[in-house]
Amino acid sequence: MDLTAMVEGKLNQYAERIAEGGSRVDEHALGELVFYMALRRALSGSATPQDLGMLDAVNDTLQELGLIDSGTTFYRD
């Protein structure tokens, strides 16, 4: 699956959850939306410094866990 298409699907999914859910669901969905919006901006080349910082933290964590190789960025080919 194309990463951009997956991100778009997740954004739609969590936006719908906010529209339908209560406050607890809203908070969870908001966390997901913040991440996927940052990832979408990074994929489109319009990431903010905050977006890049968050994605770098996720990337560093994945590297530390050995899930991706050092020097690899999880959202780039």
C-alpha positions as CSV (number, residue, x, y, z in Angstrom):
1,M,0.0,0.0,0.0
2,D,1.2,3.5,-0.8
3,L,2.1,5.4,2.4
4,T,0.4,8.6,1.3
5,A,-2.9,6.7,0.6
6,M,-2.6,5.0,4.1
7,V,-2.1,8.4,5.8
8,E,-5.1,9.9,4.0
9,G,-7.2,6.9,5.0
10,K,-6.1,7.3,8.7
11,L,-6.9,11.0,8.7
12,N,-10.4,10.3,7.4
13,Q,-10.9,7.5,9.9
14,Y,-9.9,9.6,12.9
15,A,-11.8,12.7,11.8
16,E,-14.9,10.5,11.6
17,R,-14.3,9.2,15.1
18,I,-14.1,12.7,16.4
19,A,-17.4,13.5,14.7
20,E,-19.1,10.5,16.2
21,G,-17.4,10.0,19.5
22,G,-17.3,11.3,23.0
23,S,-14.5,13.2,24.8
24,R,-12.3,10.1,25.5
25,V,-12.5,9.0,21.9
26,D,-11.8,12.6,20.8
27,E,-8.6,12.8,22.7
28,H,-7.3,9.5,21.3
29,A,-8.3,10.5,17.8
30,L,-6.7,13.9,18.1
31,G,-3.4,12.3,19.0
32,E,-3.6,10.1,15.9
33,L,-4.6,13.1,13.7
34,V,-1.7,15.2,14.9
35,F,0.8,12.4,13.9
36,Y,-0.8,11.7,10.6
37,M,-1.2,15.3,9.6
38,A,2.6,15.8,10.4
39,L,3.4,12.7,8.3
40,R,1.2,14.0,5.4
41,R,3.0,17.3,5.4
42,A,6.4,15.6,5.5
43,L,5.4,13.4,2.6
44,S,4.2,16.4,0.6
45,G,7.4,18.4,1.4
46,S,5.6,21.0,3.5
47,A,6.5,19.8,7.0
48,T,6.9,22.4,9.8
49,P,9.9,22.2,12.2
50,Q,7.6,20.8,14.8
51,D,6.4,18.1,12.4
52,L,10.0,17.1,11.6
53,G,10.9,17.0,15.3
54,M,8.1,14.6,16.1
55,L,8.9,12.4,13.1
56,D,12.6,12.4,14.0
57,A,11.7,11.3,17.5
58,V,9.6,8.4,16.1
59,N,12.4,7.6,13.7
60,D,15.0,7.6,16.4
61,T,12.8,5.3,18.5
62,L,12.3,2.8,15.6
63,Q,16.1,2.8,15.1
64,E,16.8,2.2,18.8
65,L,14.4,-0.7,18.8
66,G,16.1,-2.2,15.7
67,L,13.0,-1.9,13.6
68,I,14.7,0.2,11.0
69,D,18.4,0.5,10.2
70,S,20.5,3.4,11.3
71,G,20.5,6.1,8.6
72,T,17.0,5.1,7.5
73,T,14.0,7.4,7.6
74,F,10.8,5.4,8.1
75,Y,8.7,7.6,5.8
76,R,11.1,7.9,2.9
77,D,11.9,5.2,0.3
